[in-house]
Amino acid sequence: MFVSDCSSMFNCSRLRFSSCKPIPYGLLLFLLFITPLSIAQPEWLPTENVPVCTAENAQYFPVLTTDGEDGVIVAWRDARNGNYDIYAQRVNSKGEMSWTPNGIAVCEHEAPQSSPAIVSDLAGGAIIVWGDTRNGTQDSYAQRINANGEELWGPDGIEVCTDAALQNDFIVIPDGNGGVVVAWEDWRAGNQDIYVQKISAEGEAIWKKNGIPVYSGEGNQYDPVIISDAEDGFIVVWWDISTPDWNIFAQRIDSEGNKVWDSPIPVCTAQGNQGAPTIVTDGNGGAFCVWSDYRNDPNFFTKAQLYAQHIAADGTTLWEKDGIPICELPVNQQQANCISDGEGGFIVVWWDDRDVFADIYAQRVNVQGKILWNKTGVPVCTEGGVQQVPMLVSDGAGGAIAYWLDYRMDFGDTTEDAIYAQRISAEGAPLWKENGVPVCTANKEQITPKGVSAGGGSAIVVWSDARGDDYDIYIHRVH
C-alpha cells in the first residue's frame, strides 16, 4: 500500500551513414530519433480510428514500437481467455492489420500476465517484456516476435527474472544488438531496489541470473527510467527514500553490466521531496533529467514545480546544484515528459494548474540550461475542463507532437474522455488547431494512450477504448 500511495502522489496515471568507423549505437538511436521515419508521408488510408483488437472481454495497456516500414507493432494485456494474457498485432503503413484478426498470442500461460513493455528488435520485429505470475509472485518474462508474427524464443517466452520476490514497473530499451535491456523494481532484499538484465537477440540472459542491482541500499527506490549512454551501456535514474526526504539519483551501467560511477550520482537532494523523474539523451553519452519537486511547498505534497539537471557521461552534474526550474510560476506542475530537440537540448511537456483546471504546457531548454521559449512555458492546451498525462514524440523537424487525455467534454455524471494532440514547432508555436486536434472523441472512456513518431510531422497513437461492450484496442495516425 505504501508503494502505491507514494507513486500515485507524483503520477495521476501510470509510458529513443556512412563512415569509415562504426557509429556508436547510442548516437545511432539519437540520429534515428530526430530523423523522420520516411521522406514521403505514409499513406494511412483510414480517416477514423482503427480497431486493433475487439475480441471478447477487455484489452488494456497497449504499447507500440515502429516496425521499420512506417508501421507499428502493438502489444497489450488481453482477457479473452478468461485470464489476462499478452497479445500483439502488426499495423502496416496503411493502417491495415498484418497478422491474425484481433492479434496473435505472445503468452497464453494459464497464470495472469500484466504490464507489457515493447522495443524494436531492429530487424522488423519486436521484443515484448511483461509481468507474469506463473511462479506465484510476479516475475518478468520476454518474447521476441519477427515481422511475420512468429515467436522466436519458444512458447510463453523466456525468463528475465524469476526471483521469489516481487518485481514490477518494467522499463525497456534496445541493447543495440537486437536484444533488450530491462530495468525494474525488486523486493528480494526486503525493500524495493532497482535491478537490470540484458537479454540477447537469441533470448539468452547476458548478466547474472535474475539480474544485477543498479542500487540495493537502504530504503526504497521507485520509478526507474533508462536511456542509452551511446556506448552500448545505459543510464538509470530513480527517486529514492533512503533518507527522510525523497531525492533523485542516477547510475551508469556499461555494456558488461558494471557500474561506471563509483556510487549513485545525486541529481537532486534539495530540501523537501522530489519524484517522478524522466530522462532524455543529450546526444553525447549523458542525459537530461526532469522531475517534480516540492522544495518550495510548505505542505510538501500539494504543489510541485518542475526542475531539471544535465548529467554528463562521467557523472558530473553540469547545471546549478539540485537543478534549474523549468517554470518558475508557483503552481502545481506534474507528469513531465521529454524528447530531444535534435540540437543538444530537449523539449518537455507537463500538466499545469495555473488556471484552476489542469492544462498542458511545454518548454524547450538548450544544452547550457537556457530557457528558449516563454519563461513560464508555452500553452499547448488551455481548453476548459481537465487535460492530463501529456506525452511527446518528435515531429521529425526539430519540434514535437504532444498528445494527452482530455476531459473538456466531461460534465455532470457522464464521463466523456478523449485524446487530443498538438504539433509544436522548434520555436514553440502551435502548428495545428488551437487547443489541439482530436485523436479520439468516441463515447465512453479512452485510457493509457501511447504514441510513436511516424514521420512527415505525424504520430501514431494507440489506446484502450470503452466505446464497445468492454475495453478494446484502437489506433490512429494524427497529422
C-alpha positions in Angstrom: 0.0 0.0 0.0 2.8 2.4 0.8 4.5 1.9 -2.5 1.2 2.5 -4.4 0.4 5.6 -2.4 3.8 7.1 -2.9 3.9 6.5 -6.6 0.4 8.0 -7.2 1.5 11.1 -5.3 3.7 12.0 -8.3 1.7 10.5 -11.2 -2.1 10.6 -11.5 -1.7 7.8 -14.2 0.8 5.0 -14.5 4.9 5.4 -20.8 14.7 6.8 -28.4 25.6 6.6 -42.9 28.1 6.1 -44.0 31.5 6.3 -42.2 34.8 4.5 -42.0 34.2 4.0 -38.3 31.2 2.2 -36.8 28.7 4.7 -35.3 28.1 4.0 -31.6 24.6 2.6 -31.0 23.5 5.4 -28.7 24.4 8.0 -31.3 22.6 6.0 -34.0 19.5 6.0 -31.8 19.8 9.7 -31.3 20.1 10.2 -35.1 17.1 7.9 -35.8 15.1 9.7 -33.1 15.4 13.1 -34.7 15.1 11.9 -38.3 11.7 11.3 -39.9 10.9 7.7 -40.5 10.3 8.4 -44.2 10.7 11.3 -46.6 7.3 10.9 -48.1 4.4 10.9 -45.6 3.0 7.3 -45.4 -0.4 6.7 -46.9 -2.5 5.9 -43.8 -5.9 5.1 -45.5 -8.4 5.2 -42.7 -9.6 8.6 -41.6 -11.4 7.2 -38.5 -9.9 5.3 -35.5 -8.9 1.8 -36.5 -9.8 -1.2 -34.2 -6.7 -3.3 -33.5 -8.5 -5.8 -31.2 -12.2 -6.0 -30.4 -12.0 -9.6 -29.0 -14.3 -10.8 -26.2 -13.7 -9.3 -22.8 -11.3 -6.5 -22.0 -8.0 -5.4 -23.5 -5.8 -3.0 -21.7 -2.4 -1.2 -21.5 -1.3 -1.2 -25.2 2.3 -0.3 -26.1 3.9 0.0 -29.5 7.1 0.3 -31.4 8.0 1.0 -35.0 8.3 -1.9 -37.5 10.9 -0.2 -39.7 8.5 0.1 -42.6 6.3 3.1 -41.5 4.0 0.8 -39.5 4.0 -0.4 -35.9 3.8 -3.5 -33.7 1.3 -3.2 -30.8 1.2 -5.4 -27.7 -1.4 -5.4 -24.9 -2.9 -7.2 -21.9 -5.9 -9.3 -23.0 -8.7 -11.1 -21.1 -10.3 -13.1 -24.0 -9.3 -16.4 -22.5 -10.8 -15.8 -19.0 -7.5 -14.7 -17.5 -5.0 -12.0 -18.6 -2.6 -12.9 -21.4 -0.3 -10.9 -23.7 -1.3 -10.4 -27.4 0.2 -8.4 -30.3 -0.6 -7.1 -33.7 1.3 -5.5 -36.6 -0.3 -2.5 -38.2 1.2 -1.6 -41.6 1.8 1.9 -43.1 -1.8 2.0 -44.5 -3.4 1.2 -41.1 -4.2 -2.4 -42.1 -3.8 -5.4 -39.7 -0.9 -7.7 -40.9 -1.4 -10.6 -38.6 -4.4 -12.7 -37.4 -7.5 -10.6 -36.8 -7.6 -9.5 -33.1 -3.9 -10.3 -32.8 -1.6 -13.2 -32.0 -0.8 -14.7 -28.6 2.5 -13.7 -27.2 1.9 -15.6 -23.9 -1.2 -17.6 -23.1 0.0 -19.3 -19.9 -2.8 -20.1 -17.5 -1.4 -17.7 -14.9 -2.2 -14.0 -15.4 0.2 -11.7 -17.3 0.4 -7.9 -17.0 2.1 -4.6 -17.8 3.7 -5.3 -21.3 6.6 -3.2 -22.5 8.0 -3.3 -26.0 11.1 -2.4 -28.1 12.0 -2.9 -31.7 14.4 -5.8 -32.4 16.0 -3.7 -35.1 15.0 -6.3 -37.7 11.3 -5.6 -38.3 10.1 -7.4 -35.3 9.7 -6.6 -31.6 10.7 -7.8 -28.1 7.9 -7.7 -25.5 8.5 -7.9 -21.7 5.7 -8.4 -19.2 4.9 -9.2 -15.6 4.0 -12.9 -15.0 2.6 -14.8 -12.0 3.1 -18.4 -13.2 5.5 -19.0 -10.3 3.4 -17.4 -7.6 4.7 -13.9 -7.1 5.1 -11.6 -10.1 8.2 -12.3 -12.2 9.2 -11.0 -15.6 9.3 -12.8 -19.0 10.1 -11.8 -22.5 9.3 -12.9 -26.1 10.7 -11.9 -29.5 8.4 -11.8 -32.5 9.6 -11.4 -36.0 8.0 -9.3 -38.8 5.7 -12.3 -39.7 4.4 -12.7 -36.1 6.4 -15.8 -35.4 7.7 -16.5 -31.9 11.5 -16.7 -31.8 12.0 -17.5 -28.1 9.8 -20.6 -27.6 6.2 -20.9 -26.2 5.2 -18.4 -23.5 8.5 -16.6 -23.5 11.8 -16.8 -21.6 12.7 -15.8 -18.1 14.0 -12.3 -17.4 13.8 -12.5 -13.6 12.2 -15.3 -11.6 13.5 -14.5 -8.1 10.9 -15.4 -5.4 10.4 -11.7 -4.5 8.0 -9.4 -6.3 9.2 -7.5 -9.4 7.2 -4.7 -11.1 7.4 -1.5 -13.1 9.3 -2.9 -16.1 11.2 -0.4 -18.3 12.9 -1.5 -21.6 15.3 -0.1 -24.2 17.1 -1.8 -27.1 20.6 -3.1 -26.3 21.9 -2.1 -29.7 22.4 -5.6 -31.0 18.9 -6.9 -31.5 18.3 -7.6 -27.8 16.8 -5.7 -24.9 17.8 -4.2 -21.5 15.2 -4.4 -18.8 15.0 -2.4 -15.6 12.5 -3.0 -12.8 11.7 -2.5 -9.1 12.6 -5.6 -7.0 11.8 -6.7 -3.4 14.3 -9.5 -3.0 16.3 -7.7 -0.3 13.2 -6.9 1.8 12.9 -3.4 0.5 12.4 -2.0 -3.0 15.6 -1.8 -5.1 16.4 -1.2 -8.8 17.6 -4.2 -10.9 18.5 -4.7 -14.6 19.1 -7.5 -17.0 20.3 -7.7 -20.6 18.7 -10.3 -22.9 20.5 -11.1 -26.2 18.8 -11.3 -29.6 18.9 -15.1 -29.2 16.9 -14.9 -25.9 19.8 -15.5 -23.5 20.3 -13.6 -20.2 23.7 -11.9 -20.5 24.3 -10.9 -16.9 23.8 -12.7 -13.6 20.7 -14.9 -13.4 17.7 -12.7 -12.2 19.6 -9.5 -12.9 22.1 -7.2 -11.3 21.4 -4.4 -8.8 21.7 -0.8 -10.0 21.2 0.2 -6.4 20.4 -2.1 -3.4 20.9 0.2 -0.4 18.7 1.1 2.4 15.2 2.4 1.9 13.1 2.1 -1.2 13.8 3.2 -4.8 11.0 3.9 -7.2 10.1 4.6 -10.9 13.3 3.7 -12.8 13.8 5.4 -16.1 16.6 4.4 -18.6 18.3 5.6 -21.7 21.3 4.5 -23.8 24.7 6.1 -23.0 25.9 5.9 -26.6 28.4 3.1 -25.8 26.0 0.1 -25.6 25.5 0.9 -21.9 22.9 2.9 -20.2 22.0 5.5 -17.6 19.3 4.8 -15.0 17.5 7.4 -12.9 15.1 6.9 -10.0 13.7 8.5 -6.9 14.9 7.4 -3.5 13.5 7.5 0.1 16.5 6.1 1.9 16.7 9.5 3.6 13.9 11.5 5.3 13.5 13.5 2.1 12.8 11.8 -1.3 15.6 12.5 -3.7 16.7 11.8 -7.3 19.7 9.6 -8.1 21.4 8.2 -11.2 23.8 5.4 -12.1 25.5 4.4 -15.3 26.0 0.8 -16.3 28.4 -0.3 -19.1 27.8 -3.0 -21.7 29.2 -5.7 -19.4 26.9 -4.8 -16.5 29.5 -2.9 -14.5 28.7 0.3 -12.6 30.6 3.1 -14.3 30.2 5.6 -11.4 31.6 4.7 -8.0 28.3 5.4 -6.4 24.9 6.7 -7.4 25.1 10.4 -8.5 22.9 12.8 -6.5 20.8 14.5 -9.2 18.8 16.4 -6.6 19.0 16.3 -2.8 17.3 19.6 -2.1 15.0 20.0 0.9 11.5 18.7 0.5 10.6 15.8 -1.7 11.4 15.1 -5.3 9.9 12.3 -7.5 8.6 11.1 -10.9 11.9 11.6 -12.9 12.0 11.4 -16.7 15.2 11.4 -18.8 16.3 12.0 -22.4 19.6 11.6 -24.0 21.9 14.7 -24.5 23.3 13.0 -27.7 26.8 12.9 -26.1 26.6 10.0 -23.7 24.9 11.9 -20.9 21.3 12.7 -20.0 18.9 15.5 -19.1 16.6 14.7 -16.2 13.4 16.4 -15.3 11.4 15.8 -12.1 8.6 17.1 -9.9 10.0 19.0 -6.9 8.3 20.1 -3.6 11.2 22.1 -2.2 9.1 25.3 -2.3 5.9 23.7 -1.0 5.5 24.2 2.8 2.9 21.4 2.8 5.3 19.0 1.0 2.7 17.3 -1.3 0.3 19.8 -2.7 2.4 22.0 -5.1 5.3 20.7 -7.2 7.4 22.6 -9.6 9.5 21.1 -12.4 13.3 21.1 -12.1 15.9 19.8 -14.5 19.6 18.8 -14.4 22.2 17.9 -17.1 24.2 14.7 -16.2 27.4 14.3 -18.2 28.8 10.9 -19.3 31.3 11.0 -16.5 28.6 11.5 -13.8 29.2 15.3 -13.4 26.1 17.4 -12.9 26.6 20.4 -15.2 24.0 22.9 -14.1 23.2 24.6 -10.8 23.3 22.2 -7.8 19.9 20.5 -7.4 18.8 21.6 -10.8 17.2 24.6 -12.5 13.4 25.4 -12.6 11.6 24.7 -15.9 8.7 27.0 -14.9 9.1 29.5 -12.1 5.3 30.0 -11.5 4.3 28.9 -8.0 1.7 26.5 -9.4 1.4 22.7 -9.4 3.4 21.1 -12.3 3.3 17.3 -12.8 3.7 14.4 -15.2 6.7 15.7 -17.2 7.7 14.0 -20.4 10.7 14.9 -22.6 12.2 14.3 -26.0 15.5 15.6 -27.6 15.2 18.8 -29.6 17.8 17.5 -32.1 20.3 20.3 -31.3 21.7 19.1 -28.0 18.8 20.3 -25.8 15.3 19.0 -25.0 11.6 19.7 -25.1 9.4 19.0 -22.1 5.7 18.9 -21.7 3.6 18.8 -18.4 0.2 19.5 -16.9 -0.2 22.7 -15.0 -2.9 24.1 -12.8 -2.2 27.8 -13.1 -5.8 28.4 -14.4 -7.6 26.2 -11.8 -8.0 23.2 -14.1 -5.1 21.2 -15.3 -3.8 22.4 -18.7 -0.9 21.3 -20.9 2.3 23.5 -21.2 5.7 22.9 -22.9 9.2 24.3 -22.7 12.4 24.0 -24.6 15.8 24.1 -22.9 19.2 24.2 -24.6 22.4 22.3 -23.5 23.5 25.2 -21.3 20.2 25.2 -19.4 18.8 28.3 -21.0 15.1 28.5 -21.3 14.3 29.1 -25.0 10.6 29.7 -25.1 8.4 31.9 -22.8 9.8 31.7 -19.3 6.6 30.3 -17.9 6.1 27.8 -20.8 4.0 27.9 -23.9 0.4 26.7 -23.8 -0.3 23.5 -25.6 -3.9 23.2 -24.5 -5.9 25.5 -22.2 -9.3 24.3 -23.2 -12.0 24.1 -20.4 -12.1 21.0 -18.3 -9.0 18.9 -17.3 -6.1 17.8 -19.5 -3.7 15.2 -18.1 -0.9 12.7 -18.9 0.8 14.6 -21.7 3.3 12.7 -23.8 5.7 13.8 -26.5 7.2 12.3 -29.7 9.4 14.0 -32.3 7.8 15.6 -35.3 10.9 14.9 -37.4 11.6 18.6 -38.0 13.0 19.9 -34.7 9.7 20.3 -33.0 7.3 17.9 -31.2 3.9 16.3 -31.2 2.2 16.3 -27.8 -0.8 14.0 -27.1 -2.8 13.8 -23.9 -6.0 12.7 -22.1 -8.6 15.4 -22.4 -11.8 15.9 -20.4 -13.1 19.1 -22.0 -16.4 17.5 -22.6 -16.7 15.9 -19.1 -19.8 17.4 -17.5 -22.3 16.1 -15.0 -22.4 12.3 -14.3 -21.3 11.3 -17.8 -17.6 10.7 -18.4 -16.6 11.9 -21.8 -12.9 11.2 -22.1 -11.0 12.0 -25.3 -7.4 12.0 -26.6 -6.1 15.2 -28.3 -2.8 16.2 -29.9 -0.9 19.3 -30.9 2.2 19.8 -33.0 4.7 22.4 -31.7 7.4 24.0 -33.8 11.0 24.3 -32.8 10.2 27.9 -31.9 7.4 26.9 -29.6 4.4 27.8 -31.9 1.4 25.6 -32.1 1.0 24.3 -35.7 -2.4 22.7 -35.5 -5.8 23.9 -34.4 -5.8 25.9 -31.1 -6.0 23.6 -28.1 -5.3 20.6 -30.3 -6.9 18.3 -32.8 -8.9 15.2 -31.8 -7.2 11.8 -31.9 -10.3 10.1 -30.5 -13.6 11.6 -29.2 -15.6 8.4 -29.2 -18.3 7.8 -26.5 -17.2 6.5 -23.1 -13.6 6.2 -21.9 -10.2 6.2 -23.6 -7.2 5.4 -21.4 -3.4 4.8 -21.5 -2.5 6.3 -24.9 1.0 5.6 -26.2 2.5 7.0 -29.4 5.5 6.9 -31.7 6.7 9.4 -34.3 5.5 8.5 -37.8 7.5 10.9 -40.0 6.1 13.7 -42.1 5.0 15.7 -39.0 2.7 12.9 -37.8 2.3 10.4 -34.9 0.7 7.0 -34.4 -1.2 6.7 -31.2 -2.8 3.6 -29.6 -5.0 3.3 -26.6 -7.6 1.2 -24.7 -11.1 2.2 -25.6 -14.5 1.5 -23.9 -16.8 2.5 -26.8 -18.0 -1.1 -27.2 -19.2 -3.6 -24.6 -15.8 -3.6 -22.9 -12.4 -2.2 -23.4 -10.8 -2.7 -26.8 -7.6 -1.5 -28.5 -7.8 1.3 -31.1 -5.1 3.1 -33.1 -5.0 6.4 -35.1 -2.5 8.4 -37.1 -2.7 12.1 -36.4 -1.1 14.7 -38.8 
